[in-house]
């Protein structure tokens, strides 16, 4: 299964200074993992943002750039309670642009930048303005995230975007220092598209399915590489349902389902609907068939459901 950021288009190389590189194409059929067109760039003093940036690097198999200040920040420099602290003075000075120690030699090699920073006094640190103003980011996609004890991302990304207005800024997110790798990666997954190669047949009828872009479908796709056969039974006058044989990740919510919907139930069952219903499920996909066709296919005692990837 191929992974890609939804907004990425091509495979390109890398060339930078002060970055960690994965060494180019590692043979995976991807355009965002190790192929060089995604960069995770971050600024971190207390290592909270660094931790999440490392999660992003690992999850995307991307390159990473540490925005290192020419003059390092001490704990006294970022003392929120000291009005004379370095950071306090910088945050109150619209013209402050702290110098960065290292430089990316060729930012044009990147289509997308995942940009991380802490929240200082409700905004991005002024060194982040130095970063975005140091390069031509026109046409690039920027996905911001921030860390803070309580402050939301608020206007920090919006204000930062004004310094690189020709870039395509996506909606950012705030995370706490205790954010788990799974939680952070689930957020990233909103911007990742897996090329799902699953083919579905029900009673030997091959069906066109529009699969969802979520972690449950990705897990199911992995299982289907060895072919998944489920002997389903009719239930409630509106669905065929059956056991997967194992539990997979689920993202349940209370939803209304319509004929053709395929859902995950309790993490270990798949249901295919030929009538409407409502319950707590994880959406998996939708079969492109009319209600009449679905009724003919599914309104019976049992069916054989086969997935191959």
VOVEXVO-853730 format. One line per field, with one value per residue (C-alpha): residue number from 1; residue in three letters; y negated, x negated, z. Coordinates in nm, 2 decimals. Example, Ala and Ser with C-alpha at 12.3 -4.5 7.8 and 13.67 -1.06 7.14 Angstrom:
num	(1, 2)
residuo	(ALA, SER)
c2	(0.45, 0.11)
c1	(-1.23, -1.37)
c3	(0.78, 0.71)
***
This chain:
num	(1, 2, 3, 4, 5, 6, 7, 8, 9, 10, 11, 12, 13, 14, 15, 16, 17, 18, 19, 20, 21, 22, 23, 24, 25, 26, 27, 28, 29, 30, 31, 32, 33, 34, 35, 36, 37, 38, 39, 40, 41, 42, 43, 44, 45, 46, 47, 48, 49, 50, 51, 52, 53, 54, 55, 56, 57, 58, 59, 60, 61, 62, 63, 64, 65, 66, 67, 68, 69, 70, 71, 72, 73, 74, 75, 76, 77, 78, 79, 80, 81, 82, 83, 84, 85, 86, 87, 88, 89, 90, 91, 92, 93, 94, 95, 96, 97, 98, 99, 100, 101, 102, 103, 104, 105, 106, 107, 108, 109, 110, 111, 112, 113, 114, 115, 116, 117, 118, 119, 120, 121, 122, 123, 124, 125, 126, 127, 128, 129, 130, 131, 132, 133, 134, 135, 136, 137, 138, 139, 140, 141, 142, 143, 144, 145, 146, 147, 148, 149, 150, 151, 152, 153, 154, 155, 156, 157, 158, 159, 160, 161, 162, 163, 164, 165, 166, 167, 168, 169, 170, 171, 172, 173, 174, 175, 176, 177, 178, 179, 180, 181, 182, 183, 184, 185, 186, 187, 188, 189, 190, 191, 192, 193, 194, 195, 196, 197, 198, 199, 200, 201, 202, 203, 204, 205, 206, 207, 208, 209, 210, 211, 212, 213, 214, 215, 216, 217, 218, 219, 220, 221, 222, 223, 224, 225, 226, 227, 228, 229, 230, 231, 232, 233, 234, 235, 236, 237, 238, 239, 240, 241, 242, 243, 244, 245, 246, 247, 248, 249, 250, 251, 252, 253, 254, 255, 256, 257, 258, 259, 260, 261, 262, 263, 264, 265, 266, 267, 268, 269, 270, 271, 272, 273, 274, 275, 276, 277, 278, 279, 280, 281, 282, 283, 284, 285, 286, 287, 288, 289, 290, 291, 292, 293, 294, 295, 296, 297, 298, 299, 300, 301, 302, 303, 304, 305, 306, 307, 308, 309)
residuo	(UNK, UNK, UNK, UNK, UNK, UNK, UNK, UNK, UNK, UNK, UNK, UNK, UNK, UNK, UNK, UNK, UNK, UNK, UNK, UNK, UNK, UNK, UNK, UNK, UNK, UNK, UNK, UNK, UNK, UNK, UNK, UNK, UNK, UNK, UNK, UNK, UNK, UNK, UNK, UNK, UNK, UNK, UNK, UNK, UNK, UNK, UNK, UNK, UNK, UNK, UNK, UNK, UNK, UNK, UNK, UNK, UNK, UNK, UNK, UNK, UNK, UNK, UNK, UNK, UNK, UNK, UNK, UNK, UNK, UNK, UNK, UNK, UNK, UNK, UNK, UNK, UNK, UNK, UNK, UNK, UNK, UNK, UNK, UNK, UNK, UNK, UNK, UNK, UNK, UNK, UNK, UNK, UNK, UNK, UNK, UNK, UNK, UNK, UNK, UNK, UNK, UNK, UNK, UNK, UNK, UNK, UNK, UNK, UNK, UNK, UNK, UNK, UNK, UNK, UNK, UNK, UNK, UNK, UNK, UNK, UNK, UNK, UNK, UNK, UNK, UNK, UNK, UNK, UNK, UNK, UNK, UNK, UNK, UNK, UNK, UNK, UNK, UNK, UNK, UNK, UNK, UNK, UNK, UNK, UNK, UNK, UNK, UNK, UNK, UNK, UNK, UNK, UNK, UNK, UNK, UNK, UNK, UNK, UNK, UNK, UNK, UNK, UNK, UNK, UNK, UNK, UNK, UNK, UNK, UNK, UNK, UNK, UNK, UNK, UNK, UNK, UNK, UNK, UNK, UNK, UNK, UNK, UNK, UNK, UNK, UNK, UNK, UNK, UNK, UNK, UNK, UNK, UNK, UNK, UNK, UNK, UNK, UNK, UNK, UNK, UNK, UNK, UNK, UNK, UNK, UNK, UNK, UNK, UNK, UNK, UNK, UNK, UNK, UNK, UNK, UNK, UNK, UNK, UNK, UNK, UNK, UNK, UNK, UNK, UNK, UNK, UNK, UNK, UNK, UNK, UNK, UNK, UNK, UNK, UNK, UNK, UNK, UNK, UNK, UNK, UNK, UNK, UNK, UNK, UNK, UNK, UNK, UNK, UNK, UNK, UNK, UNK, UNK, UNK, UNK, UNK, UNK, UNK, UNK, UNK, UNK, UNK, UNK, UNK, UNK, UNK, UNK, UNK, UNK, UNK, UNK, UNK, UNK, UNK, UNK, UNK, UNK, UNK, UNK, UNK, UNK, UNK, UNK, UNK, UNK, UNK, UNK, UNK, UNK, UNK, UNK, UNK, UNK, UNK, UNK, UNK, UNK, UNK, UNK, UNK, UNK, UNK, UNK, UNK, UNK, UNK, UNK, UNK, UNK)
c2	(0.00, -0.33, -0.63, -0.99, -1.32, -1.42, -1.75, -1.61, -1.55, -1.44, -1.26, -1.48, -1.47, -1.65, -1.88, -2.07, -2.18, -2.13, -1.87, -1.49, -1.31, -0.96, -0.91, -0.95, -0.69, -0.37, -0.17, -0.24, -0.34, -0.67, -1.04, -1.15, -0.89, -0.92, -1.06, -1.41, -1.64, -1.67, -1.84, -1.85, -2.18, -2.26, -2.49, -2.36, -2.47, -2.23, -1.94, -1.91, -2.02, -1.82, -1.50, -1.55, -1.65, -1.32, -1.15, -1.32, -1.23, -0.87, -0.85, -1.03, -0.89, -1.24, -1.47, -1.69, -2.03, -2.17, -2.55, -2.62, -2.97, -3.13, -3.22, -2.94, -3.01, -2.95, -2.87, -3.23, -3.35, -3.19, -3.28, -3.38, -3.56, -3.79, -4.09, -4.15, -3.80, -3.76, -3.59, -3.83, -4.12, -3.95, -3.86, -4.22, -4.35, -4.32, -4.37, -4.10, -3.83, -3.61, -3.46, -3.09, -2.90, -2.67, -2.70, -2.48, -2.50, -2.44, -2.48, -2.43, -2.06, -2.05, -2.07, -2.04, -2.16, -2.03, -2.32, -2.28, -2.54, -2.61, -2.88, -3.17, -3.44, -3.32, -3.34, -3.16, -3.25, -3.53, -3.29, -3.12, -3.44, -3.44, -3.10, -3.16, -3.49, -3.34, -3.13, -3.15, -2.94, -3.03, -2.74, -2.52, -2.36, -2.42, -2.22, -2.39, -2.24, -2.38, -2.27, -2.45, -2.38, -2.53, -2.79, -2.69, -2.74, -3.05, -3.32, -3.20, -3.02, -3.29, -3.56, -3.35, -3.28, -3.66, -3.64, -3.37, -3.45, -3.28, -2.94, -2.72, -2.70, -2.42, -2.43, -2.36, -2.20, -2.25, -1.95, -1.91, -1.78, -1.45, -1.39, -1.03, -0.92, -0.75, -1.06, -1.28, -1.04, -1.01, -1.38, -1.36, -1.08, -1.33, -1.46, -1.12, -0.93, -0.56, -0.40, -0.12, 0.16, 0.38, 0.55, 0.66, 0.94, 1.05, 1.39, 1.37, 1.02, 0.78, 0.44, 0.08, -0.06, -0.41, -0.34, -0.59, -0.74, -0.63, -0.40, -0.12, -0.09, -0.09, 0.19, 0.38, 0.34, 0.51, 0.81, 0.83, 0.88, 1.24, 1.24, 1.19, 1.41, 1.35, 1.57, 1.30, 1.34, 1.11, 0.91, 0.68, 0.64, 0.39, 0.54, 0.84, 0.88, 1.11, 1.15, 1.04, 1.29, 1.03, 0.68, 0.38, 0.01, -0.16, -0.52, -0.49, -0.76, -0.78, -0.79, -0.74, -0.47, -0.43, -0.14, -0.06, -0.17, 0.06, 0.02, 0.16, 0.27, 0.30, 0.33, 0.69, 0.71, 0.58, 0.49, 0.41, 0.22, 0.26, 0.04, -0.26, -0.25, -0.45, -0.34, -0.38, -0.26, -0.33, -0.41, -0.19, -0.26, -0.27, -0.04, -0.21, -0.03, -0.14, -0.04, 0.21, 0.37, 0.38, 0.53, 0.81, 0.87, 0.86, 0.92, 1.29, 1.53, 1.52, 1.40, 1.46, 1.14, 1.15, 0.88, 0.90, 0.65)
c1	(0.00, -0.14, -0.14, -0.13, -0.04, 0.29, 0.14, -0.19, -0.25, -0.60, -0.92, -1.22, -1.56, -1.71, -2.01, -2.04, -2.26, -2.17, -1.91, -1.89, -1.84, -1.71, -1.95, -1.71, -1.48, -1.48, -1.28, -0.93, -0.66, -0.59, -0.62, -0.64, -0.84, -1.22, -1.17, -1.27, -0.98, -0.85, -1.04, -0.96, -1.10, -1.08, -1.20, -1.21, -1.38, -1.23, -1.21, -0.83, -0.80, -1.11, -0.94, -0.64, -0.86, -1.04, -0.71, -0.63, -0.97, -0.92, -0.56, -0.62, -0.97, -1.07, -1.37, -1.39, -1.54, -1.61, -1.57, -1.86, -1.91, -2.25, -2.23, -2.08, -1.79, -1.84, -1.57, -1.60, -1.55, -1.20, -1.09, -0.73, -0.71, -1.01, -0.91, -1.27, -1.34, -1.48, -1.18, -0.94, -1.12, -1.13, -0.76, -0.67, -0.89, -0.73, -1.07, -1.25, -1.40, -1.65, -1.92, -1.92, -2.25, -2.19, -2.04, -1.85, -2.06, -1.77, -1.42, -1.29, -1.34, -1.05, -0.68, -0.55, -0.68, -0.54, -0.62, -0.64, -0.69, -0.60, -0.35, -0.52, -0.30, -0.01, -0.21, -0.48, -0.83, -0.99, -1.25, -0.97, -0.92, -1.30, -1.25, -0.96, -1.09, -1.43, -1.31, -1.08, -0.78, -0.56, -0.34, -0.45, -0.21, -0.27, -0.11, -0.17, -0.15, -0.23, -0.29, -0.17, -0.05, 0.29, 0.29, 0.45, 0.29, 0.52, 0.39, 0.03, 0.03, 0.25, 0.01, -0.29, -0.13, -0.12, -0.50, -0.47, -0.14, -0.21, -0.23, 0.07, 0.12, 0.33, 0.53, 0.29, 0.33, 0.21, 0.08, -0.03, -0.37, -0.21, -0.06, -0.11, -0.27, 0.05, 0.26, 0.02, -0.01, 0.37, 0.38, 0.12, 0.32, 0.59, 0.34, 0.21, 0.37, 0.32, 0.36, 0.59, 0.58, 0.85, 1.10, 1.43, 1.65, 1.97, 2.10, 1.85, 1.98, 1.69, 1.80, 1.68, 1.60, 1.49, 1.28, 1.24, 0.90, 0.85, 0.63, 0.90, 0.90, 0.52, 0.52, 0.78, 0.58, 0.28, 0.50, 0.65, 0.30, 0.35, 0.72, 0.99, 1.30, 1.59, 1.90, 2.16, 2.52, 2.82, 2.91, 3.19, 3.34, 3.07, 2.73, 2.49, 2.23, 1.95, 1.63, 1.29, 1.11, 0.91, 0.94, 0.81, 0.78, 1.12, 1.24, 1.60, 1.85, 2.23, 2.32, 2.62, 2.55, 2.72, 2.75, 2.40, 2.21, 1.94, 1.85, 1.64, 1.83, 1.65, 1.32, 1.36, 1.67, 1.76, 2.11, 2.25, 2.58, 2.87, 3.10, 3.05, 2.95, 2.78, 2.52, 2.16, 1.93, 1.61, 1.67, 1.47, 1.62, 1.93, 2.04, 2.15, 2.48, 2.84, 3.06, 3.25, 2.92, 2.80, 3.12, 3.09, 2.73, 2.76, 3.12, 3.07, 2.97, 2.60, 2.33, 1.96, 1.76, 1.40, 1.14, 0.81, 0.53)
c3	(0.00, -0.10, 0.14, 0.03, 0.17, 0.00, -0.13, -0.27, -0.63, -0.73, -0.62, -0.57, -0.40, -0.11, -0.04, 0.28, 0.56, 0.93, 0.84, 0.91, 0.58, 0.52, 0.24, -0.06, -0.21, -0.02, -0.27, -0.13, -0.37, -0.21, -0.27, 0.09, 0.27, 0.22, -0.13, -0.02, -0.09, 0.27, 0.55, 0.92, 1.06, 1.42, 1.70, 2.05, 2.37, 2.63, 2.38, 2.39, 2.02, 1.93, 2.05, 1.83, 1.53, 1.57, 1.57, 1.24, 1.09, 1.18, 1.06, 0.73, 0.68, 0.60, 0.66, 0.96, 1.03, 1.38, 1.38, 1.61, 1.73, 1.68, 2.04, 2.25, 2.48, 2.85, 3.10, 3.22, 2.87, 2.85, 3.20, 3.15, 3.48, 3.40, 3.19, 3.12, 2.99, 2.64, 2.50, 2.66, 2.50, 2.16, 2.17, 2.24, 1.96, 1.61, 1.45, 1.65, 1.42, 1.62, 1.39, 1.30, 1.31, 1.02, 0.67, 0.43, 0.12, -0.13, 0.01, -0.35, -0.31, -0.08, -0.16, 0.19, 0.53, 0.86, 1.09, 1.47, 1.74, 2.11, 2.20, 2.36, 2.51, 2.29, 1.96, 1.77, 1.88, 1.67, 1.54, 1.35, 1.16, 1.09, 0.94, 0.71, 0.60, 0.51, 0.22, -0.08, 0.03, -0.26, -0.37, -0.08, 0.16, 0.53, 0.80, 1.14, 1.48, 1.82, 2.18, 2.49, 2.84, 2.78, 2.51, 2.18, 1.84, 1.82, 1.59, 1.60, 1.27, 1.11, 1.20, 1.10, 0.77, 0.69, 0.66, 0.40, 0.24, -0.09, 0.07, 0.12, 0.50, 0.63, 0.96, 1.24, 1.58, 1.94, 2.14, 2.50, 2.61, 2.71, 2.36, 2.26, 1.94, 1.84, 1.90, 1.70, 1.41, 1.40, 1.34, 1.07, 0.91, 0.81, 0.56, 0.44, 0.17, 0.14, -0.20, -0.09, -0.34, -0.19, -0.41, -0.27, -0.39, -0.23, -0.35, -0.64, -0.75, -0.77, -0.63, -0.68, -0.33, -0.23, 0.07, 0.36, 0.45, 0.81, 1.02, 1.02, 0.64, 0.64, 0.89, 0.70, 0.38, 0.55, 0.65, 0.30, 0.15, 0.25, 0.14, 0.40, 0.37, 0.60, 0.61, 0.69, 0.82, 0.79, 1.09, 1.18, 0.83, 0.73, 0.72, 0.66, 0.94, 1.03, 1.23, 1.10, 1.32, 1.50, 1.63, 1.44, 1.53, 1.55, 1.54, 1.64, 1.64, 1.64, 1.27, 1.04, 0.77, 0.44, 0.19, 0.06, 0.37, 0.50, 0.86, 1.14, 1.45, 1.79, 1.62, 1.51, 1.29, 0.94, 0.85, 0.50, 0.49, 0.25, 0.46, 0.68, 1.05, 1.32, 1.58, 1.69, 1.41, 1.22, 0.85, 0.61, 0.27, 0.05, -0.23, -0.55, -0.61, -0.60, -0.31, -0.53, -0.63, -0.27, -0.15, -0.41, -0.32, 0.06, 0.17, 0.23, 0.51, 0.44, 0.20, 0.15, 0.18, 0.03, 0.04, -0.16, -0.17)
***
